[in-house]
Amino acid sequence: MYAGFWKRFIAYIIDSIIVTIIGWILFAVLGIILSAIPGDTSGNNALSLAASVGATLVGFIIGILLNIIYFALFESSSAQASPGKMVLGIKVTDINGKRLTFWRAVGRTIAKWVSNLTFSIGYLMAGFTRRRQALHDMIADCLVIDKNADTNNLQPLPPTPVWQIVLIIFAVCILPIILGILTAIALPQYFRAVEKSRSVEALSVMNSIAGAQERHRLISGKYTLNFDDLDLDFSGRGTV
């Protein structure tokens, strides 16, 4: 009936990818437009800095508005769901299971900032509250339910088992930290191993060249700068 945390999480990832792509396109268009506007040729650094700050501010505002409009339009539409939610078969309703108005959908999207300010704990609440509501759902009096849920019988669910709450917190909050630490430890070791392997390979090649030069000197009485004159065989060796 109610959409669980993982469905909502995956839907959020899909929507984030879509919003990011749209944002890139908009910023690219904005960049083309700005580049077509004649700039300041007087060398005034203050004006250049002001233009740069202005462009950054405009980009920031566009990003915020894009996010709000994207979710509000889709979640107040007849589908009642963003593309990510559509893929997962879930939708957004008011507390009575009815379709959201556009402005209520705007309010729900803005309320997500409150969930962000709680270090994402507001989002985690969707994994264990009785109606699987995140903090911003509670603020906007909304629900996220399965697409084919019976909206006439929206009863609260039993309390979430403690192990599920622990699993969600571990997967979302603790596991990324552990993976980050392991990556920070493993990557330098990997790069050192690669450099060591290359150094050993380079030393081996140098020794082979030195030996070939000595053999050439013993035969011809002199060293050579032409590697074609040396009996070298680098087949099977990696690239140094």
C-alpha positions in Angstrom: 0.0 0.0 0.0 2.5 2.6 1.2 5.8 2.9 -0.8 8.7 1.7 1.2 12.0 3.5 1.7 13.9 1.5 -1.0 11.4 2.2 -3.8 11.5 5.9 -3.0 15.3 5.9 -2.8 15.7 4.3 -6.2 13.0 6.6 -7.7 15.0 9.6 -6.2 18.2 8.4 -7.9 16.4 8.1 -11.3 14.8 11.6 -10.9 18.2 13.1 -9.8 19.8 11.7 -13.0 17.0 13.2 -15.2 17.1 16.6 -13.4 20.9 16.7 -13.7 20.8 16.0 -17.5 18.1 18.7 -17.9 20.2 21.1 -15.9 23.3 20.4 -18.0 21.3 21.2 -21.1 19.9 24.4 -19.7 23.3 25.6 -18.5 24.8 24.8 -21.9 22.2 26.9 -23.6 22.8 29.6 -21.0 26.5 29.5 -21.6 25.9 29.8 -25.4 23.7 32.8 -24.8 26.1 34.5 -22.5 29.1 33.9 -24.8 27.1 35.6 -27.6 26.8 38.8 -25.5 29.7 41.2 -26.1 31.9 41.2 -23.1 33.9 43.9 -21.4 37.1 44.5 -23.3 38.5 47.2 -21.1 40.3 44.8 -18.8 38.2 45.8 -15.8 38.6 42.9 -13.3 35.9 44.2 -11.1 33.3 44.0 -13.9 34.5 40.5 -14.9 34.2 39.3 -11.4 30.7 40.7 -11.0 29.7 39.0 -14.3 31.1 35.7 -13.1 29.3 36.0 -9.7 26.1 37.0 -11.5 26.3 34.0 -13.8 26.9 31.7 -10.9 23.9 33.2 -9.0 21.7 32.8 -12.1 22.8 29.2 -12.4 22.0 28.5 -8.8 18.5 30.0 -9.1 17.8 28.0 -12.2 18.9 24.8 -10.5 16.5 25.5 -7.6 13.6 26.4 -9.8 14.2 23.4 -12.1 14.0 21.0 -9.2 10.8 22.6 -7.8 9.0 22.8 -11.2 10.1 19.2 -12.2 8.6 17.5 -9.1 5.6 19.8 -8.7 4.5 19.5 -12.3 4.8 15.7 -12.5 3.4 15.0 -9.0 0.4 17.2 -9.5 -0.3 15.7 -13.0 -2.7 13.0 -13.7 0.1 10.5 -13.2 0.7 11.9 -9.7 4.3 10.8 -10.0 7.7 11.9 -11.2 9.3 9.8 -13.9 11.4 8.0 -11.3 8.3 7.1 -9.3 6.5 6.0 -12.4 9.2 3.5 -13.1 8.9 2.1 -9.6 5.1 2.1 -9.7 4.4 4.6 -6.9 2.7 8.0 -6.7 2.1 10.9 -4.4 -1.3 11.8 -2.9 -2.6 14.0 -0.1 -3.4 12.5 3.3 -6.7 11.3 1.9 -5.3 9.6 -1.2 -6.4 12.4 -3.5 -4.4 14.1 -6.3 -2.2 17.0 -5.2 -2.7 20.6 -6.5 0.3 22.2 -8.1 0.9 24.5 -5.2 0.7 21.7 -2.7 3.2 19.8 -4.8 5.4 22.9 -4.7 5.1 23.0 -1.0 6.1 19.4 -0.6 9.1 19.9 -2.8 10.2 22.9 -0.8 9.7 21.0 2.4 12.4 18.6 1.3 14.9 21.3 2.3 13.8 20.7 5.9 14.5 17.0 5.4 18.0 17.9 4.1 18.6 20.1 7.1 18.2 17.1 9.4 21.3 15.4 7.8 18.8 13.3 5.7 17.2 11.8 8.8 13.9 13.3 7.5 14.3 11.0 4.4 15.1 8.0 6.5 11.8 8.4 8.4 10.1 7.0 5.3 11.5 3.6 6.3 9.8 3.3 9.7 6.9 5.8 10.2 3.4 4.2 10.3 2.4 5.6 6.9 6.0 5.5 5.5 6.1 9.3 5.5 9.3 11.2 5.2 9.5 14.5 7.2 8.5 16.6 4.2 5.5 14.3 3.6 4.3 15.1 7.1 4.9 18.8 6.7 2.8 18.8 3.5 0.3 16.2 4.7 1.1 13.9 1.8 1.6 10.2 1.2 3.6 8.1 -1.2 1.7 5.0 -2.1 1.7 2.2 -4.6 0.2 3.1 -8.0 -2.7 0.7 -7.6 -3.3 1.1 -3.9 -6.8 1.3 -2.5 -7.1 4.9 -1.6 -10.3 4.3 0.3 -8.6 2.1 2.8 -5.3 3.9 3.8 -4.7 2.3 7.2 -1.5 2.9 9.1 1.0 0.0 9.0 2.3 -1.9 12.0 5.5 -0.6 13.6 8.6 -1.3 11.5 10.8 -4.1 13.0 14.0 -2.7 14.6 16.2 -4.7 12.4 14.8 -3.0 9.3 15.4 0.4 10.8 19.0 -0.5 11.6 19.5 -1.9 8.1 18.2 1.3 6.5 20.4 3.5 8.7 23.4 1.3 8.1 22.9 1.2 4.3 22.3 4.9 3.9 24.5 6.5 6.6 27.2 4.1 7.7 28.0 1.9 4.7 29.0 4.9 2.4 31.4 6.1 5.2 32.9 2.6 5.4 33.2 2.3 1.7 34.8 5.8 1.5 37.4 4.9 4.1 38.2 1.6 2.4 38.5 3.4 -0.9 40.8 6.0 0.6 43.0 3.3 2.0 43.0 1.0 -1.1 43.5 3.5 -3.9 46.9 4.8 -2.8 48.1 1.2 -2.3 46.9 0.3 -5.8 48.7 3.3 -7.4 51.9 2.5 -5.5 51.7 -1.1 -6.7 51.2 0.1 -10.3 54.1 2.4 -10.1 56.3 -0.3 -8.5 55.4 -2.7 -11.3 56.2 -0.1 -13.9 59.5 0.7 -12.2 60.5 -3.0 -12.1 59.5 -3.4 -15.8 61.6 -0.3 -16.7 64.6 -1.6 -14.8 64.3 -4.9 -16.6 64.2 -3.2 -20.0 67.2 -1.1 -19.1 69.1 -4.2 -18.0 68.2 -6.0 -21.2 69.5 -3.0 -23.2 72.7 -2.8 -21.2 73.3 -6.5 -21.7 72.6 -6.3 -25.5 75.0 -3.3 -25.8 77.8 -5.3 -24.0 77.2 -8.2 -26.4 77.3 -5.9 -29.4 80.6 -4.3 -28.1 82.2 -7.7 -27.7 81.3 -8.6 -31.3 81.8 -5.3 -33.1 84.2 -3.5 -30.7 81.9 -0.5 -30.1 78.5 0.5 -28.7 75.6 1.5 -31.0 72.8 4.0 -30.8 70.7 1.9 -33.2 68.4 -0.5 -31.4 68.0 -2.5 -34.5 71.6 -3.6 -34.2 70.9 -5.1 -30.8 69.6 -8.6 -30.1 66.6 -7.4 -28.1 63.3 -9.2 -27.7 60.6 -7.3 -25.8 57.8 -9.6 -26.9 55.5 -10.5 -24.0 56.5 -7.4 -22.0 54.0 -4.8 -21.0 54.2 -1.1 -22.0 56.5 0.8 -19.8 
